């Protein structure tokens, strides 16, 4: 992990979300709510096509003699209107006695045009019918079609007038969130909530856009700017820790909830990007030498929201309308917080635990536990959701290992290396367990590296090969991946899990929570791995690092074609390690000219180690101990 702080403040891309009014005492914040065609299509089916077989029987004389039935609607947005093209079947007859004498049976199409406008209560969008067109099957309008057109004006309008969007819950969710982010008892909080309203309804491209606005008085509080301090008191440090842990728990909850609603792997991967990058942002704060008493959550929120917002927008489009509105409520509340944060600290704004908790309830109202609960236990749902096995065992999958000649060779080396410790080794699993026991009880020093490093090499190779077998890595990438695992363990810890200190033997770890031979950061990978095993078992730590590297190697570096850039296959380990070190957004930093000098030094050091491993000079790692 990097030891430099690069969590710099940056201008936010969502500045278009708000505008400043000319009033000296308030700033007007504008939040766009976007409703796409597929959302309106679902609303149409739920509100208009409510008869049997998803039909709209817009007229029926009650005698089964005269009727007009609509089906198979296709909604689109064009020419600044909502257009519904629907199949229409009509029957026209006359009733004599108890019998219907059918005069006309007609099959064709009707197109209904509607304009979205604010309803009378200003918290509802209704759709006014502006035009209706009727077509026969061949697309012509002739003969009795004119009669159907007259019917359509009379009978279709009442049914299609049902179409509406109730925005009141969304506005209430926004108001309830705003109450939580301004100081308790502020006289202007009620003024802010009273100003929340739909400002306008418009059609932009292929979507309806609702402009929600509210005013933030500049004199909400007389805020005092936070001053940087050299050290935090114990109480301030506790508050600081609780703040970022609440944020991490909230974001994890939102990403889990959202990921569970989609089967699209690319969308899940994008959500995972957000989580990992956000956790790396936390890590970068923790390793900073410039920590102050400022609440870290607002800026963390802004950074993550830049990535998360478009993914939630995309997910919401595929959900039932009620759930979509929950997502839109969440999105509007988050947009509002981002916009207020961009106004500056003079508003007295802060993202409280209650605000995060309330927002989490918007997106998953039925969740029974506290969405801000933070713990370090393995979350099998989180692992499974993002492509990891339900759990990671200390022992790799040893089945079918003999199918690979290289793995058979490694097992043979294990036997030879371990014969000095036992004469009862009969099969690979026992040799592997013996190897782990020996490495877990050995502290590498200058005196024993000739013994320790070959054993450690075999463990890393065995772990890498097992990961490749379990994940079914394409053979063309096997050597690159295996060498990368060895080089990463060298870069991160010099192949050490334990070191001698004045207080006795301890697991090698950093102040920001990176642990063991692969320096797995307990904050970045919270929920994915067992913390006790990361600390105390060298094989588990190595397997965790190998799994993380495989994720970055396959799902990012290969998938996004880093090996197709100048440099070819050698780009893959450079890219994968850069992400291992800094998160998904660092995928291409190794080849960018604007990469900071400190990160360039990290990448250069890794490339040197990878080159040594690649050329067969793996045990050059001994330089760590001999100087």
Secondary structure, 3 states (H helix, E strand, C coil): CCCCCCCCCCCCHHHHHCCCCCCCCEEEEEEEEEEEHHHHHHHHHHHCCCEHHHEEEEEECCCCCCEEEEEEEEEEEECCEEEEEEEEEEEEEEEECCEEEEEEEEEEEEEEEEEEEECCCCCEEEEEEEEEEEEECCCCCCCCHHHHHHHHHHHHHHHHCCCEEECHHHHHHHHHHHHHHCCCCCCCHHHHHHCCEEEEEEEECCEEEEEEEEEEECCCCCCCCCCCCCCCCHHHHHHHHHHHHHHHHHHHHHHHHHHCCCCCHHHHHHHHHHHHHHHHHHHHHHCCCCCCCCCCHHHHHHHHHHHHHHHHHHHHCCCCHHHHHHHHHHHHHHHHHHHHHHHCHHHCCCCCHHHHHHHHHHHCCCCCCCCCCCCCCCCHHHHHHCCCCCCCCCCCCCCCHHHCHHHHHHHHHHHHHHCCCCCCCCCHHHHHHHHHHHHHCCCCCCCCHHHHHHHHHHHHHHHHHHHHHHHCCCHHHHHHHHHHHHHHHHHHHCCCCEEEECCEEEECECCCCEECCCCEECCCCCCCCCHHHHHHCHHHHHHHHHHHHHHHHHHHHHCCCHHHCCCCCHHHHHHHHHHHHHCHHHCCHHHCCCCCHHHHHHHHHHHHHHHHHHCCCHHHHHHHHHC
